[in-house]
Amino acid sequence: MARYNKSMSDSQQKAGETDLPPSNTSAGMLTRRGFLAAAGLSTAGFVFYSGEIARHAIDIVERTVHIADLPAAFHGYRIVQLSDIHYDNFSEPGFIRHAVQQINALAPDLVLFTGDYITKAPGIYTLGSEHAHLCAEILKDVACPQRYAIMGNHDAFVGAEIVARAMVASGIPVLSDSYQPIERDGQRLWLVGLKDASFDKNLPDLQAATPPALPREPILLMVHEPDYVDAILDSPLGQRTDLVFAGHSHGGQICMPVMGPVFLPPLGKKYVNGLFRFPASGSGGGKIPQLYVNRGLGTVGLPLRLNCPPEITMITLSAEAV
């Protein structure tokens, strides 16, 4: 066998060929190692950027929204929305405090918390009660006299009553298929809050949540799951509603080029992020219902965000078309 290899080598040399290193030589191994090292560094860079930088880079989104028949006292009224905090499952207390500081710097007239203050992940949901109180203690520092909350699916899994008690103990009223008048200079609009629409086996009671508003009084509504807006709009309450605030989708959390959002939960797949306008409702006096979907502050599943930063929303109400 040795002579065969040598004779092959001799014939190759006569034909002007040179011996190439087999694929398992050190040079070939270095090439593969280099490729794998580069791939590893790219992956590590992606994880570091999306997990440490992008996940903490809060985007303050400011929108002006036209509300038909908005009372003059509420023209320029500023509403901040914070959603999907997911306390201490990747959302560190210091990160939440930073969000509270940013909210206070905006000096809003009303702050709305649209659910999921904690996380139902295995091994974590057992801490739900403790996490709910710790999260509520931080949110207590939001310096706005008017603050309201609803529950999300993670809160309902752990126990909506447990989480709601923690919020109320921190001075944040919770609306659950109920409503609250918001008054300013003798004029009024209504705030409606629905219970979670996905985990709870009983769907929200839209009739119980309908306020005794005059036909032209604006109605703002909070619901955790944005896709539930279709059911709302088919109801008498929806036909009188001007603006719905929702969260839940996280905006997809990781949004890849071409592919778009990667992680979308049930009831968060149709209306993913941003402002949506719907056709005017005939029985609602020509109202144009609108929905705003907040990307949320925290993450679930993986502590990663890409092309989908955490969000604090400030919506300014306007009596004029924008």
HUVEN-V723842 format. One line per field, one symbol per residue. ss: DSSP state (h for helix, s for strand, l for the rest). psi: psi as a letter, one per 20 degrees, with the letter a starting at -180 (. if undefined). burial: # if it has 24 or more other ideal C-beta (glycine too) atoms within 12 Angstrom, else .. A space follows every 50 residues. Layout:
BEGIN
ss=???
psi=???
burial=???
END
This chain:
BEGIN
ss=lhhhhhhhhhhhhhlllllllllllhhhhhhhhhhhhhhhhhhhhhhhhh hhhhhhllsssssssslllllhhhlllsssssllllslllslhhhhhhhh hhhhhhlllsssssllllllllllhhhhhhhhhhhhhhhlllllllssss llhhhhhhlhhhhhhhhhhlllsslllsssssssllssssssslllllll llllllllllllllllllssssssshhhhhhhhllhhhhlllsssssllh hhlssslllssllllllllllllssssllllhhhlllllsssslllllll lllllsllllssssssssllll
psi=hghghghggghghhjjqqpqprijrhghhhgghgghgggghgghgggggh hgfhhjnpooppqpppppkpqhhjpjppppppqmglqjminqghghhggg ghghhilrhpppolrmiaqjqpihhijggghghgghhghhjomphopqqr qahhghghohhggghgghhjkoqppnlrrppoqpljrqrqpppqrpjggp hprqnhghioqlqqhjpqpqppqgohiihghghirhghijpgppprcghj jigooqpghbpgoprqjkhgohpappqrqppgijkjqnqqppopirgarq fqlqqpkmqqpppoppqpiqq.
burial=.................................................# ...########.#########..##.################..###.## .##..#.##############..##..##.############.#.##### ##########.#######.#.###########.....############# ...#.#..###.#...#############..##.#.############## #####.....#####.###.########..#..#..############## #.#################...
END
